[in-house]
Structure formats: structure tokens, C-alpha cells
Amino acid sequence: MKIQIVEDDLSLCEGVAITLNENNEFYKENTRHDAKDGFDNYGKELDMIILDINLPDGSGYDYLKYVRERSDVPVLILTANDLEIDEVTGLTLGADDYLTKPFSLAVLRARVNALIRRSGIAKETEKRRETVYRLDDMIFDFDKILFKKGNEDLFFSVNEQKLLKLFLDNKGRILTREILMERLWGNEGEFVDENALSVTINRLRSKIDSDSENRHINTVYGQGYRFE
């Protein structure tokens, strides 16, 4: 696996690489500028990005936005910013997970492994033969990881892809928040703020329902969500 680590603390950067060094290849960048240059050179090869927010030349959120405009590679944020608004900001911009400092390297390894498993996009639903879906003027090809709305490319985070696939495979059914939390985060759900689900749903809505006459993701108050 190829992982980009964007972290200005050199000792922590090395510690993360050593902890995750199981036949993985690392690209270590210490500034936002270097991270962008690196992504432009090898971004298509990346399997994951581990991103610090407080960088010496600006906010890691800017780099996250830069990445999300070009790729759906999984992003794990590491930061000393432990306020709820910081976590919500990261998830809203497309991060797949958020871990605050200080943290144990064992927890980091567990989070990374969980994100790797989740990036498989719903193991259960992958057993279905259907991987290409058409909805209005949109095409969702989960086999090729290619998503379009008219002539425009759509980019979804790993969790947004999983959520969309769950909705498409369960069209017309009510899915409770508990079911969605379990299917998106599995056993790691206990570490995830429930607000993360609302953020993921709202991001998905903004991409597929923004200019649609029909809302596809509907809230069934007191029960959950139904995809029409």
C-alpha cells in the first residue's frame, strides 16, 4: 500500500511510518506546499493519506479540499484540534476518519486497518452482480470507481461511496441510523461520533440532490432514511 503522511513533526511522522510499516510504501511531506506537489506527482498511486491540520505554511483543510477535488482516496486526519467543530469541518470537507492528538500508535494502527477494510465499499453488497447504477442523469460505476452527473465527474469519499451503494441496493426501504452506523463503521462505530453520519448524508445529498427535482435521500422522522 502507498501512503502519504503529511505531518510537520518529523519524529511523529517517522513513528507513524514505523508503526504502519507492513510492506507499505510511504511518501512523507512536512508542508502543505510539498503535499500538493507530491500529490500532483504521485496522487493517482496513493491508497491513503494521513493528514495533520496544523501545518507550518497553512491549514491541512486546504490540502484536503485540494485532494477531494481530484480524488476519492481515503483520508485520515491527525490533529491536536479536539473541538467538535474541527471534527465536523474535517468530515464535511471529505475526510474519512479523524483522530486527535495525543493518541496511541496502537489506536492509529487500528483506525488505519479499519479504514482499509471500509474502503472495500461494503463487502456484503459487493457480492451483488450489479455495480453500475443509473439515476436521473447520473451514472455510478462502483467497479471502476467512476461517478458522473451529466458530463461532470463526481468525487465521493470512501464513506460516501459506501453510503450511496447501501442506499441504491436498498431503494425504497427505511434504513435506521443504527443500521447505517453499523454498515459504515462496523465494530469501530463506538469510536465514531453519531454526528459523522449526518455529515456524510448531507455531503452525499449536496452532490446528488443539489439540482434534482426529486430528492432521492429522504428523512423518515423517528425512523431513519429512505432512498427513492
C-alpha positions in Angstrom: 0.0 0.0 0.0 1.2 3.6 -0.8 0.5 6.1 2.0 1.2 9.8 2.0 1.9 11.2 5.5 1.6 15.0 5.8 3.0 15.9 9.2 5.5 18.6 10.2 6.5 16.8 13.4 9.4 14.8 12.0 9.6 12.3 14.9 5.8 11.7 14.8 6.0 11.2 11.0 8.7 8.6 11.5 6.7 7.0 14.3 3.6 6.7 12.1 5.6 5.1 9.3 7.4 2.6 11.6 4.0 1.7 13.2 2.4 1.0 9.8 5.4 -0.4 8.1 4.0 -3.7 6.9 5.1 -3.8 3.3 3.8 -0.3 2.9 5.5 2.5 0.9 5.4 6.0 2.4 5.6 9.5 1.0 6.5 11.9 3.8 5.6 15.5 3.3 6.1 18.2 6.0 4.3 21.2 4.5 1.0 21.9 2.6 3.0 23.0 -0.4 5.1 19.8 -0.5 2.0 17.7 0.0 0.3 19.4 -3.1 3.4 19.0 -5.2 3.7 15.4 -4.1 0.0 14.7 -4.9 0.4 16.1 -8.3 3.3 13.7 -9.0 2.0 10.5 -7.4 -1.5 11.1 -6.2 -3.1 8.5 -8.5 -0.9 5.8 -6.9 -2.0 6.6 -3.3 -4.1 4.2 -1.2 -4.4 6.5 1.8 -3.5 10.0 3.1 -2.7 10.6 6.8 -3.0 14.4 7.3 -2.1 16.8 10.0 -4.2 20.0 10.1 -1.8 22.5 11.6 1.0 22.8 9.0 3.7 25.4 9.0 2.5 27.0 5.8 -1.2 26.9 6.3 -4.2 24.6 7.1 -4.4 21.0 6.2 -8.0 21.6 5.4 -6.9 23.5 2.3 -5.0 20.4 1.2 -7.9 18.2 2.0 -10.2 20.3 -0.3 -7.5 20.2 -3.0 -7.4 16.4 -2.8 -11.2 16.0 -2.8 -11.5 18.0 -6.0 -9.3 15.4 -7.7 -9.6 12.1 -5.9 -11.6 9.8 -3.5 -8.5 8.4 -1.8 -9.2 7.7 1.9 -8.0 10.5 4.2 -7.4 10.1 8.0 -6.9 13.4 9.8 -4.5 13.5 12.8 -4.6 16.8 14.7 -4.3 18.5 18.1 -7.6 20.3 17.3 -10.0 18.5 19.6 -13.1 20.7 19.3 -16.3 19.3 17.8 -16.3 22.0 15.1 -12.9 20.9 14.0 -14.0 17.3 13.6 -17.2 18.4 11.8 -15.1 20.6 9.4 -12.8 17.7 8.5 -15.7 15.3 7.9 -17.6 17.9 5.9 -14.7 18.5 3.7 -14.4 14.8 2.9 -12.2 13.2 5.5 -13.0 9.6 6.2 -11.8 9.5 9.8 -10.5 11.9 12.5 -8.0 11.2 15.3 -7.0 13.8 17.9 -3.5 14.1 19.4 -2.2 12.7 21.7 -3.1 9.2 20.5 -1.6 5.8 20.9 0.1 4.2 17.9 -2.0 1.1 18.5 -5.2 3.1 18.1 -3.8 4.7 15.0 -3.0 1.2 13.5 -6.5 0.0 14.4 -8.1 3.1 12.7 -5.9 2.7 9.6 -6.8 -1.0 9.3 -10.5 -0.2 9.8 -10.3 2.4 7.1 -8.6 -0.1 4.7 -11.4 -2.6 5.4 -14.1 0.1 4.8 -12.5 1.2 1.6 -13.5 -2.1 0.1 -17.0 -0.5 -0.2 -19.4 -2.8 1.6 -18.2 -6.3 1.4 -21.8 -7.7 1.6 -23.1 -5.6 -1.3 -20.1 -6.3 -3.4 -21.4 -9.8 -3.8 -24.2 -8.4 -5.9 -23.6 -8.5 -9.6 -24.9 -5.0 -10.2 -22.1 -2.5 -9.9 -23.3 0.2 -12.4 -26.4 2.2 -11.5 -28.2 4.9 -13.4 -30.3 7.6 -11.6 -31.7 10.6 -13.5 -28.7 11.9 -15.4 -26.2 10.2 -13.1 -24.1 7.1 -13.5 -22.5 5.3 -10.6 -19.9 2.7 -11.6 -18.6 1.1 -8.4 -16.4 -1.4 -10.2 -14.4 1.3 -12.0 -14.9 3.9 -9.2 -16.3 6.3 -11.8 -19.2 8.6 -11.0 -20.8 11.2 -13.3 -23.6 13.7 -13.2 -24.3 14.6 -16.8 -20.8 15.4 -18.1 -19.5 16.3 -14.7 -17.3 14.0 -12.7 -18.4 13.3 -9.1 -16.0 12.5 -6.3 -17.1 10.7 -3.2 -15.2 9.8 -0.1 -15.0 6.1 0.9 -17.9 6.5 3.3 -19.9 8.4 0.8 -19.4 5.6 -1.7 -20.4 3.0 0.9 -23.5 5.0 1.9 -24.6 5.6 -1.7 -24.2 1.9 -2.5 -26.2 0.9 0.6 -29.0 3.3 -0.5 -29.0 2.1 -4.1 -29.1 -1.6 -3.0 -32.0 -0.9 -0.6 -34.0 1.5 -2.6 -37.5 2.2 -1.1 -36.5 0.6 2.3 -36.2 2.5 5.5 -32.6 2.2 6.9 -32.3 3.3 10.6 -29.4 5.3 11.8 -28.2 2.3 13.8 -28.1 0.1 10.7 -26.2 2.8 8.7 -23.7 3.4 11.5 -23.0 -0.3 11.8 -22.7 -0.8 8.0 -20.4 2.2 7.6 -18.2 1.8 10.6 -18.7 -1.7 11.8 -17.2 -2.5 15.2 -15.3 0.8 15.1 -18.7 2.6 15.3 -18.2 3.0 19.1 -15.3 5.4 18.4 -17.3 7.5 15.9 -19.5 10.5 16.9 -23.0 9.9 15.6 -22.8 13.4 14.0 -20.4 11.8 11.5 -23.4 10.0 9.9 -25.4 13.2 9.5 -22.3 14.9 7.9 -21.8 12.1 5.5 -25.5 12.0 4.5 -25.5 15.8 4.0 -22.4 15.7 1.8 -23.9 12.9 -0.3 -27.2 14.9 -0.6 -25.3 18.0 -1.7 -23.8 16.1 -4.6 -26.7 14.1 -6.0 -29.7 16.1 -4.9 -28.3 19.7 -5.4 -30.2 20.5 -8.6 -32.6 17.5 -8.8 -36.3 18.0 -9.0 -36.7 14.9 -6.8 -34.9 14.4 -3.5 -33.5 10.9 -3.5 -32.4 10.8 0.1 -35.4 11.3 2.3 -35.5 11.6 6.1 -38.2 9.4 7.7 -38.6 11.2 11.0 -38.2 9.0 14.1 -37.2 6.0 11.9 -34.2 6.7 9.6 -33.7 7.4 5.9 -35.3 6.1 2.7 -33.7 6.3 -0.8 -36.3 6.9 -3.6 
